[in-house]
Amino acid sequence: MDISVVATHPFNDQKPGTSGLRKQVSHFRSSHYLENFVQSIFDTQTPLRGAELILGGDGRFFNREAVQVILRMAAANDIRKVTVGLGGILSTPAASHLIRKRGAAGGIVLSASHNPGGPNGDFGIKFNVANGGPAPESVTNAIHARSLEITEYRIARAEHVDIDHGGTSTLGDMAVEIVDPVADYADLMESLFDFDAMRTLLQSGAFTMRFDSMHAVTGPYAQEILEHRLGAAAGTVMRPEPLADFGGQHPDPNLTHARELGEVMFGRDAPDFGAASDGDGDRNMILGRGFFVSPSDSLAVLASNAHLIPAYRDGLKGVARSMPTSQAVDAVAVALGIPCYETPTGWKFFGNLLDDGRITLCGEESFGTSSDHVREKDGLWAVLFWLNLLAVRRQSVEEILRDHWIRFGRHYYTRHDYEEIDSSAANALMDRLHSMLPDLQGRDFGSMKVKAADDFSYTDPVDGGVSSGQGLRILFEDGARVVFRLSGTGTQGATLRVYIERHETAPDRLDQDPQAALAALIELAEDLAEIRTRTQKERPDVVT
Ligand code: G16
């Protein structure tokens, strides 16, 4: 096989963010950009040589071209075999499962998650390691360092590989196997949950649900599992065809972007259960009839009900949440007598805790939840967990939440996002807040007193790695919190995230609108950070 060694020059913007390298499609298509990053992976990740690599993506614009480039580069870099999802498709959790199931040395997932797609949208590339999870910081730092010194890349001169038919072919010495992207994942789900109970519920005639695939990767997965294996009515899955531009929408499962689902679930004769997932299938939104479940509450409910699900019948080893996620799951962990870990934002931080057997469930406020069955967050898994719960408890989503709040109190929670703000203004806002932290300690704001104010730093209990600068926290004596962070997943300007939380236990105050219940803290956060003047925005762009 002919191999070209192509001279290149480093790009100085290939540092992976919260979840891989995300840029606009036009940026990824510039000469050598994708190739440099892929070669930096192959140069630094020596376990890939002579081993199997899993490859697939969420089907967004440029997915198919990138698959071809990566296949030809893998063949030129001594990879033994690449297993590709049919059509270049693999959801993020399905890729994680395939890496683990096949004992592959790693995987490359092509996705910019919930960011918009299409020629003017975003593209992304994530490298996952042999445990199936996102590369830890030590690995992404090594890839980044290599990208800054790269001078050449290797690529086979070969025809396009047919990725639209199953079976195995060769590219030089390398095998290429094209596999059904759905079957293994659907089997895994069937091994975790009580499909008989769910089938009975869905076919009872007294229960209806809608799942919004948002024209993203979960369409075929949801149709196979919900409609074919569980017998949900045809049409249960909304927007099931994966489209390269997600139909021009943001494949982001929240009430802003899954508007049609929201209208159905909050309209007349709403179904009993509604859910949505994102571009690459790792996020989830859970809705009841006229009822929104905050992701932090969802994690807490799953933890406190896990014993009702076959896979978790023997109990949980521990739980974890990212720092900005509400403390609702902490209260459940106390009741269960299990540890609860607080990690920085980014799924990669859960990997060591899962591998070391310290936790079974974990989740984030950013609509991500999962367990030790894979090493990624898993949107459909969370939906099936809820469905299994509804089938066993025979209560509505709302009733389950109200029971939960009565038992544990309600952690009122909201996140306000200010998007595409000027990067230097965002950095100045954060720097100023950072410098104020020492003086905030002990200060009174009305009836509230600041207990601590710091910049969150995490020491991984398994490998001792330290990750600092993970978000500014203002912690009040009554447990309320305000957290400020800059997003690590945007591609234009900066996104300021403000996370606000307060615990309420009075039974007659569990039914408020979160924005109203948190109004005083929201105002305090906006004033302290001078958000309006510094971002030039009167209100957040997205409120979740
Ligand atoms: C990624 C990460 C998550 C993180 C989210 C938001 O999710 O995997 O751990 O919570 O981004 O990160 P940020 O606040 O830095 O934008 P996804 O679904 O986008 O891959």
Residues whose N, C-alpha, C, O or C-beta is under 5 A from the ligand:
A	BS01	G16	T18 S19 S113 H114 T345 G346 W347 E364 S366 L486 S487 G488 T489
